[in-house]
Amino acid sequence: MINRHRLFSAFLIVVFCGSTLSAEEDSVVKPPEALQRLKDGNRRFITDQLEKAAGKERLVELAKGQKPIATVIACADSRVSPELIFNLGLGELFVLRVAGNVAVDAHAIVGSAEYAVMHLNVPLVVVIGHENCGAVKACLKGDPASGNLGRLLSEVQVGNNLNTVAAVRSNVIFQADQLLLESDLLRDFVVSGRIIVVPAVYSLNTGEVTFMDPVKWVEDKKPAASISPQAASIK
């Protein structure tokens, strides 16, 4: 299964800068263990029992290479910082951020996730949305937007939900599921059990992250329409 990606793998090595630790240099973290470490870190965050800190010794260690335990695709909202809400330190998360945590047709986001999975041996991909997401609310209201912002908002999927809470949940599940439609590599690794892809929602009020069930691949899945009814008026 992985052989089909060797050419793509070699290309990514050339494109991405910086050294990485080989699998032999560090023990392999399994998907359930990585997920539990994020849950434990979030528990420390919401109970104000923070543990992680970055010092000179850690900087020197990381200069030799990185070994993150998870890729986190998060909204660019300034209140949603993955390293903080999961109480993890430098080098522990491979973070990708974009408004609305959009993965649809976002080659930079999906390609970066592929790099993390293939070359950094990341076992977990989390797609995290948050309460009162501005991108989701704009789509629910049908607020018009032009240019690049309009194109971004057209990829936010709120389904048929009429309230923000349900719409945020619908969008994050859709974006996580979309990763498997956009990427043969991620889909193959999910099917083989090499990684899991988990949608999640962050509470701005409590700081708690609610994790949902990992997304599954069904062979007859078809790409959903890229523009939701609520976003159809956005030009």
N, C-alpha and C positions, 0 to 999 in steps of 0.2 A: 504493500500500500504506500509506504513512504518512498519507494524507489521512483515512483512517478514524479516526485517533487524534487529530485536531486538537482536538476538544472535550475529550477527556481531557487533552491537552497543556495547554490553557488552564486547566483546573482545577488541574493540578499547579503551574502558575506561581503561582496565587493561594495555594495551600495552603502551599507551601514558602517559607521565609524566606531572605533573603540573595541577593546578586547572583551571577551566573555570567558567565563569559567567553563571548562568542559564538564561533561557528566561525571567523568572519573574524579574530578577535583572536589566534587561536592555530592552529598547524598541526594538522591532523587526524592522530591516531595510529592506524595500522592495527592490527587484532587481532593479527597475528603479531608485530609490533613490541612491542606492549604486553606480550604473553606473554613475549617474550625479555627485556624489562626486568625482569620479576618473577623470571625464572630467574637473570639476572645478579645481581640483588640478593640472592637466596638464596645464591648461590655466595659472595658477599662475606661474608654472615652466617656461613656454616659454616666459612669459612677465616679468620675474624676479621680481615677487611680492610675494615672499615666505612668508608663515605664520607659518608653523609648527616648533616646537622646543621641545626638550625633556628636562625636568628638574627633580629635585628630587621629586617633588610632583607627577609627572606622573609615575615615577619609583615605588613609594610606592603604587599608585593606581593599577598599572599593576601586582604587586606582589600578589594581591588578585585574579587575574584572567584576562583573555583576552576576547575581543569581537571584532575581526576583521570584517570589512565590506565586504571584498572580498578576495578570493584566487587568486593569480596571478602566473601563470606558465610561467616563462620567460627564455630566453636564459641566459646562465652563463656568457656571454660577460660582461667584467668589465665596459663597458660604458652604460649598461642598468640596472640601479638600480631602481626597482619599487618604493621604498619609496621616492626616490628623484624625479623621473620623474612625479609622481603623487602628490608630495608635501604633503605627509601624514606622520604622526609621529609613534612612537613606539606603537605597539599594534593595529594598524589600518589595516594592511595587513598581510595575511598569505601567505608568499612567498615561492615558490618552483622553483628551478632553475636547468637547465640542458642544455648543449650545444644543439643548434638546437631546443630548446623548445619541445623536443620529449616526447610524451605521449604514443606512441605505445609500448605495452608490457612492460611498465615501472611501475612495481607494486608499487615501492616506491612512485613514483609521484602520480599515480592514487589513491593508498591507502591513501596517505596524504590528497589529495583533498576530498576523502570520509569522512575522519575524520573531516575536517574543516566544511563540509556541515552538517554532522550529529550531531556533538557535539558542534560546535561553532556557529551553526545556520547561517553560511555564506550564503548570498542569491545570490552571484555573483561569477562566475569563469571566469577569463580572461586569455586567452592564447595569449601571446604577442611575436611576432617575431620582427626583426629589419632589417633595411637596411644593405646591404653588409654583411650578415651573413656568417661567414666562413664555417660553416657546409653546408649551402645551396650551396655556391660557389664550395666547394669540390665535391659535388654530380653532379653539372652541368658540371664540368671539367672531372669527372670520375677519380679523383685522387685516387690511391689505398691507402688503410690503413689496417693494420693488427690488430688482437687482439680485445680488447674491443672497441677501437676507430672505427674500421671497422664495428663492430656490431651496434654501435650507429649511424654511418653515413648511414647504410643500412635502417634505419627507418626514415630518412629524406625524405620527399615526395615532389619532384619538378614537378611532372606531366610531361607534354610535353612542358613545357616552355623553351625558349632558352635564356631568359634574367633574370638577378638576381631579379629585381623588381617583376616580375610576379611569379617567383619561390618562393620567400619569402612569398608572399601572398598565393600561393597554399599550401605551407607547413603549415602555421599557421591555415588555414581553415581545412586542413586535420587533424592536431593534435587535434584541438578543437572538430571536429566531432568524432574523434577516442575515446575520453573520454566516449562518450555515448555507443560505441561499447564495450569498455573494462569494463565498470562498470554498473551493473544493478541498483545500488543505484542512481548514477548520472542521468542515463536515466529516472528512475522513477520520480525523483525530477524535471527534465526538463519537462516531460510530464504533471505533476501535476501543473506546474507553480511555484513551491516552489523556484527554482533557474533558472537563465539563464546562459548560457555559451557563451561567446563572444570572437571571434578572433579579434586581433588588431595588428597593425604594428607601430613600433617606428622609427622616423626619426633621424638618428645620426646627421644630419646637422642642423635641426631646433628644435629638442627636442619635436616635436609634435607627439601625438599618434592618429592614425586613427583607429577608432572602426568600425567594420563591423557588419552586422546583426547577432543576436544570432543564433546559430545552432539549427536546428529542428530535431526531431526524426521521421523517416518514418519507419513503421513496417517492410517493406520488404528490408531494408538496409542490405547489405552484407559486411563483412570485406573486405577492399581493400587489394591487394597484398602488402606485407610488404616491398618489394624491388622495387624501381623505376628503369626504364630502365637506367637512368644515373648512378645509384649506383650499377648496376649489376656487374660491374667489380671489385668492392671493396670486398676483401677477409677478 
